[in-house]
Amino acid sequence: MRGNSVEIPPTASYGISPGASQWVIVTKDTDFSDRILVRMPPPWIVHLRFGNICRKEFHRFLASVWPQIESLLPAHKLVWVYTDRIEAFS
């Protein structure tokens, strides 16, 4: 039994805002990060670079950093999200 800990799905897609035509892939899979560095978007990639955390903590964390992530996406095709920092790559 893992308690409240849940595995975060390896890949999920989220629209940036309602009605937006651009898509963001949120993933823990390094293949997406590697591929986006040699290809032009769309989509943008948000690579979650931390281990499994409980669902409530994950949602709280993602909600707290999403505005910063969203502000980086127009100018950056890859965003790495750590628990202590966010890095963006063009």
TIVO-2410 file (N, C-alpha, C; in nm, 3 decimals):
# residues 90
REC num residu      c1      c2      c3 atome chaine
REC   1      M   0.084  -0.118   0.000     N      A
REC   1      M   0.000   0.000   0.000    CA      A
REC   1      M   0.089   0.124   0.000     C      A
REC   2      R   0.046   0.226  -0.072     N      A
REC   2      R   0.127   0.346  -0.086    CA      A
REC   2      R   0.071   0.463  -0.007     C      A
REC   3      G  -0.031   0.445   0.073     N      A
REC   3      G  -0.090   0.557   0.146    CA      A
REC   3      G  -0.158   0.654   0.051     C      A
REC   4      N  -0.136   0.784   0.072     N      A
REC   4      N  -0.194   0.886  -0.014    CA      A
REC   4      N  -0.114   0.912  -0.139     C      A
REC   5      S  -0.002   0.846  -0.154     N      A
REC   5      S   0.083   0.869  -0.269    CA      A
REC   5      S   0.020   0.809  -0.394     C      A
REC   6      V   0.022   0.882  -0.502     N      A
REC   6      V  -0.031   0.833  -0.628    CA      A
REC   6      V   0.073   0.855  -0.735     C      A
REC   7      E   0.070   0.771  -0.837     N      A
REC   7      E   0.158   0.793  -0.949    CA      A
REC   7      E   0.096   0.897  -1.039     C      A
REC   8      I   0.176   0.994  -1.078     N      A
REC   8      I   0.129   1.095  -1.172    CA      A
REC   8      I   0.136   1.034  -1.310     C      A
REC   9      P   0.029   1.043  -1.390     N      A
REC   9      P   0.035   0.987  -1.524    CA      A
REC   9      P   0.156   1.041  -1.598     C      A
REC  10      P   0.224   0.958  -1.678     N      A
REC  10      P   0.346   1.002  -1.743    CA      A
REC  10      P   0.325   1.118  -1.840     C      A
REC  11      T   0.208   1.127  -1.900     N      A
REC  11      T   0.183   1.234  -1.997    CA      A
REC  11      T   0.038   1.277  -1.992     C      A
REC  12      A   0.014   1.404  -1.997     N      A
REC  12      A  -0.121   1.458  -2.003    CA      A
REC  12      A  -0.117   1.587  -2.083     C      A
REC  13      S  -0.228   1.623  -2.145     N      A
REC  13      S  -0.235   1.747  -2.223    CA      A
REC  13      S  -0.333   1.842  -2.157     C      A
REC  14      Y  -0.297   1.968  -2.151     N      A
REC  14      Y  -0.381   2.070  -2.093    CA      A
REC  14      Y  -0.382   2.191  -2.183     C      A
REC  15      G  -0.499   2.249  -2.207     N      A
REC  15      G  -0.504   2.374  -2.282    CA      A
REC  15      G  -0.453   2.487  -2.196     C      A
REC  16      I  -0.392   2.585  -2.258     N      A
REC  16      I  -0.339   2.697  -2.182    CA      A
REC  16      I  -0.451   2.779  -2.123     C      A
REC  17      S  -0.552   2.807  -2.200     N      A
REC  17      S  -0.668   2.882  -2.151    CA      A
REC  17      S  -0.789   2.837  -2.231     C      A
REC  18      P  -0.910   2.862  -2.179     N      A
REC  18      P  -1.029   2.818  -2.251    CA      A
REC  18      P  -1.031   2.874  -2.392     C      A
REC  19      G  -1.053   2.787  -2.488     N      A
REC  19      G  -1.060   2.828  -2.627    CA      A
REC  19      G  -0.925   2.843  -2.694     C      A
REC  20      A  -0.817   2.818  -2.623     N      A
REC  20      A  -0.684   2.833  -2.681    CA      A
REC  20      A  -0.659   2.725  -2.785     C      A
REC  21      S  -0.593   2.760  -2.893     N      A
REC  21      S  -0.564   2.662  -2.997    CA      A
REC  21      S  -0.428   2.597  -2.975     C      A
REC  22      Q  -0.348   2.646  -2.883     N      A
REC  22      Q  -0.218   2.587  -2.851    CA      A
REC  22      Q  -0.236   2.485  -2.740     C      A
REC  23      W  -0.156   2.380  -2.744     N      A
REC  23      W  -0.164   2.275  -2.643    CA      A
REC  23      W  -0.030   2.260  -2.573     C      A
REC  24      V  -0.038   2.218  -2.450     N      A
REC  24      V   0.080   2.194  -2.368    CA      A
REC  24      V   0.078   2.048  -2.326     C      A
REC  25      I   0.190   1.980  -2.343     N      A
REC  25      I   0.203   1.843  -2.291    CA      A
REC  25      I   0.276   1.852  -2.158     C      A
REC  26      V   0.211   1.803  -2.053     N      A
REC  26      V   0.270   1.797  -1.920    CA      A
REC  26      V   0.311   1.653  -1.900     C      A
REC  27      T   0.441   1.629  -1.877     N      A
REC  27      T   0.490   1.492  -1.876    CA      A
REC  27      T   0.604   1.473  -1.777     C      A
REC  28      K   0.626   1.347  -1.739     N      A
REC  28      K   0.743   1.310  -1.661    CA      A
REC  28      K   0.838   1.227  -1.747     C      A
REC  29      D   0.809   1.214  -1.874     N      A
REC  29      D   0.884   1.132  -1.968    CA      A
REC  29      D   0.992   1.215  -2.037     C      A
REC  30      T   1.118   1.176  -2.025     N      A
REC  30      T   1.227   1.253  -2.085    CA      A
REC  30      T   1.226   1.250  -2.238     C      A
REC  31      D   1.161   1.152  -2.298     N      A
REC  31      D   1.157   1.146  -2.445    CA      A
REC  31      D   1.097   1.273  -2.505     C      A
REC  32      F   0.994   1.327  -2.442     N      A
REC  32      F   0.931   1.450  -2.493    CA      A
REC  32      F   1.028   1.567  -2.484     C      A
REC  33      S   1.098   1.580  -2.373     N      A
REC  33      S   1.194   1.689  -2.356    CA      A
REC  33      S   1.306   1.679  -2.459     C      A
REC  34      D   1.358   1.559  -2.479     N      A
REC  34      D   1.465   1.540  -2.576    CA      A
REC  34      D   1.418   1.575  -2.717     C      A
REC  35      R   1.299   1.531  -2.754     N      A
REC  35      R   1.248   1.552  -2.889    CA      A
REC  35      R   1.217   1.699  -2.917     C      A
REC  36      I   1.162   1.770  -2.820     N      A
REC  36      I   1.121   1.909  -2.844    CA      A
REC  36      I   1.241   2.000  -2.864     C      A
REC  37      L   1.358   1.962  -2.811     N      A
REC  37      L   1.477   2.045  -2.828    CA      A
REC  37      L   1.526   2.047  -2.972     C      A
REC  38      V   1.492   1.946  -3.051     N      A
REC  38      V   1.535   1.943  -3.191    CA      A
REC  38      V   1.422   1.971  -3.289     C      A
REC  39      R   1.299   1.986  -3.242     N      A
REC  39      R   1.184   2.016  -3.327    CA      A
REC  39      R   1.121   2.147  -3.283     C      A
REC  40      M   1.050   2.207  -3.374     N      A
REC  40      M   0.978   2.330  -3.340    CA      A
REC  40      M   0.838   2.292  -3.292     C      A
REC  41      P   0.783   2.369  -3.198     N      A
REC  41      P   0.648   2.344  -3.150    CA      A
REC  41      P   0.546   2.381  -3.256     C      A
REC  42      P   0.421   2.349  -3.244     N      A
REC  42      P   0.359   2.298  -3.125    CA      A
REC  42      P   0.380   2.149  -3.110     C      A
REC  43      P   0.349   2.093  -2.999     N      A
REC  43      P   0.304   2.157  -2.875    CA      A
REC  43      P   0.421   2.200  -2.790     C      A
REC  44      W   0.392   2.274  -2.686     N      A
REC  44      W   0.492   2.307  -2.585    CA      A
REC  44      W   0.501   2.189  -2.488     C      A
REC  45      I   0.615   2.176  -2.424     N      A
REC  45      I   0.636   2.067  -2.329    CA      A
REC  45      I   0.663   2.124  -2.190     C      A
REC  46      V   0.590   2.076  -2.091     N      A
REC  46      V   0.618   2.105  -1.950    CA      A
REC  46      V   0.661   1.972  -1.890     C      A
REC  47      H   0.789   1.963  -1.857     N      A
REC  47      H   0.845   1.839  -1.805    CA      A
REC  47      H   0.855   1.848  -1.653     C      A
REC  48      L   0.779   1.764  -1.586     N      A
REC  48      L   0.779   1.760  -1.439    CA      A
REC  48      L   0.898   1.676  -1.395     C      A
REC  49      R   0.990   1.739  -1.328     N      A
REC  49      R   1.116   1.672  -1.294    CA      A
REC  49      R   1.126   1.653  -1.143     C      A
REC  50      F   1.029   1.580  -1.089     N      A
REC  50      F   1.030   1.544  -0.947    CA      A
REC  50      F   0.956   1.412  -0.934     C      A
REC  51      G   0.976   1.346  -0.820     N      A
REC  51      G   0.916   1.216  -0.796    CA      A
REC  51      G   0.768   1.222  -0.767     C      A
REC  52      N   0.713   1.107  -0.739     N      A
REC  52      N   0.570   1.099  -0.707    CA      A
REC  52      N   0.540   1.169  -0.575     C      A
REC  53      I   0.429   1.239  -0.574     N      A
REC  53      I   0.381   1.307  -0.453    CA      A
REC  53      I   0.232   1.277  -0.441     C      A
REC  54      C   0.175   1.301  -0.325     N      A
REC  54      C   0.033   1.273  -0.309    CA      A
REC  54      C  -0.048   1.365  -0.401     C      A
REC  55      R  -0.163   1.319  -0.439     N      A
REC  55      R  -0.246   1.389  -0.537    CA      A
REC  55      R  -0.280   1.532  -0.492     C      A
REC  56      K  -0.319   1.547  -0.366     N      A
REC  56      K  -0.356   1.679  -0.316    CA      A
REC  56      K  -0.238   1.775  -0.325     C      A
REC  57      E  -0.121   1.729  -0.285     N      A
REC  57      E  -0.001   1.812  -0.291    CA      A
REC  57      E   0.036   1.844  -0.436     C      A
REC  58      F   0.021   1.746  -0.525     N      A
REC  58      F   0.049   1.767  -0.667    CA      A
REC  58      F  -0.041   1.877  -0.725     C      A
REC  59      H  -0.170   1.868  -0.700     N      A
REC  59      H  -0.264   1.968  -0.752    CA      A
REC  59      H  -0.236   2.106  -0.693     C      A
REC  60      R  -0.207   2.111  -0.565     N      A
REC  60      R  -0.175   2.238  -0.499    CA      A
REC  60      R  -0.048   2.298  -0.559     C      A
REC  61      F   0.054   2.215  -0.577     N      A
REC  61      F   0.180   2.263  -0.632    CA      A
REC  61      F   0.162   2.312  -0.776     C      A
REC  62      L   0.097   2.231  -0.859     N      A
REC  62      L   0.080   2.270  -1.000    CA      A
REC  62      L  -0.004   2.397  -1.011     C      A
REC  63      A  -0.107   2.410  -0.929     N      A
REC  63      A  -0.189   2.533  -0.931    CA      A
REC  63      A  -0.106   2.654  -0.891     C      A
REC  64      S  -0.013   2.636  -0.797     N      A
REC  64      S   0.066   2.751  -0.751    CA      A
REC  64      S   0.170   2.795  -0.854     C      A
REC  65      V   0.222   2.703  -0.934     N      A
REC  65      V   0.326   2.740  -1.032    CA      A
REC  65      V   0.272   2.758  -1.173     C      A
REC  66      W   0.148   2.717  -1.200     N      A
REC  66      W   0.096   2.724  -1.337    CA      A
REC  66      W   0.097   2.864  -1.396     C      A
REC  67      P   0.062   2.970  -1.322     N      A
REC  67      P   0.071   3.104  -1.383    CA      A
REC  67      P   0.212   3.137  -1.432     C      A
REC  68      Q   0.314   3.097  -1.357     N      A
REC  68      Q   0.452   3.122  -1.400    CA      A
REC  68      Q   0.485   3.038  -1.523     C      A
REC  69      I   0.442   2.911  -1.524     N      A
REC  69      I   0.464   2.825  -1.639    CA      A
REC  69      I   0.396   2.884  -1.762     C      A
REC  70      E   0.271   2.924  -1.746     N      A
REC  70      E   0.194   2.978  -1.858    CA      A
REC  70      E   0.259   3.104  -1.914     C      A
REC  71      S   0.316   3.187  -1.829     N      A
REC  71      S   0.382   3.310  -1.877    CA      A
REC  71      S   0.510   3.280  -1.954     C      A
REC  72      L   0.574   3.167  -1.927     N      A
REC  72      L   0.697   3.129  -1.997    CA      A
REC  72      L   0.671   3.064  -2.133     C      A
REC  73      L   0.555   3.000  -2.149     N      A
REC  73      L   0.530   2.920  -2.269    CA      A
REC  73      L   0.532   2.996  -2.402     C      A
REC  74      P   0.479   3.113  -2.411     N      A
REC  74      P   0.483   3.177  -2.544    CA      A
REC  74      P   0.624   3.193  -2.601     C      A
REC  75      A   0.723   3.214  -2.516     N      A
REC  75      A   0.859   3.238  -2.563    CA      A
REC  75      A   0.951   3.115  -2.550     C      A
REC  76      H   0.904   3.009  -2.486     N      A
REC  76      H   0.988   2.892  -2.461    CA      A
REC  76      H   0.912   2.765  -2.500     C      A
REC  77      K   0.981   2.676  -2.570     N      A
REC  77      K   0.914   2.553  -2.613    CA      A
REC  77      K   0.925   2.440  -2.512     C      A
REC  78      L   1.012   2.455  -2.412     N      A
REC  78      L   1.031   2.352  -2.311    CA      A
REC  78      L   1.045   2.418  -2.174     C      A
REC  79      V   0.968   2.369  -2.077     N      A
REC  79      V   0.975   2.420  -1.940    CA      A
REC  79      V   0.997   2.300  -1.849     C      A
REC  80      W   1.103   2.305  -1.769     N      A
REC  80      W   1.130   2.202  -1.670    CA      A
REC  80      W   1.081   2.254  -1.536     C      A
REC  81      V   1.000   2.173  -1.467     N      A
REC  81      V   0.946   2.213  -1.338    CA      A
REC  81      V   1.002   2.121  -1.230     C      A
REC  82      Y   1.074   2.182  -1.137     N      A
REC  82      Y   1.127   2.113  -1.019    CA      A
REC  82      Y   1.046   2.161  -0.899     C      A
REC  83      T   1.060   2.096  -0.787     N      A
REC  83      T   0.988   2.142  -0.668    CA      A
REC  83      T   1.041   2.275  -0.616     C      A
REC  84      D   1.167   2.307  -0.649     N      A
REC  84      D   1.228   2.430  -0.597    CA      A
REC  84      D   1.259   2.536  -0.703     C      A
REC  85      R   1.233   2.506  -0.831     N      A
REC  85      R   1.263   2.604  -0.937    CA      A
REC  85      R   1.196   2.563  -1.068     C      A
REC  86      I   1.194   2.658  -1.160     N      A
REC  86      I   1.142   2.634  -1.295    CA      A
REC  86      I   1.247   2.684  -1.393     C      A
REC  87      E   1.279   2.602  -1.494     N      A
REC  87      E   1.375   2.641  -1.596    CA      A
REC  87      E   1.305   2.635  -1.731     C      A
REC  88      A   1.337   2.732  -1.818     N      A
REC  88      A   1.272   2.739  -1.950    CA      A
REC  88      A   1.378   2.743  -2.059     C      A
REC  89      F   1.347   2.678  -2.172     N      A
REC  89      F   1.439   2.669  -2.285    CA      A
REC  89      F   1.366   2.709  -2.413     C      A
REC  90      S   1.436   2.785  -2.496     N      A
REC  90      S   1.378   2.829  -2.624    CA      A
REC  90      S   1.404   2.726  -2.731     C      A
***
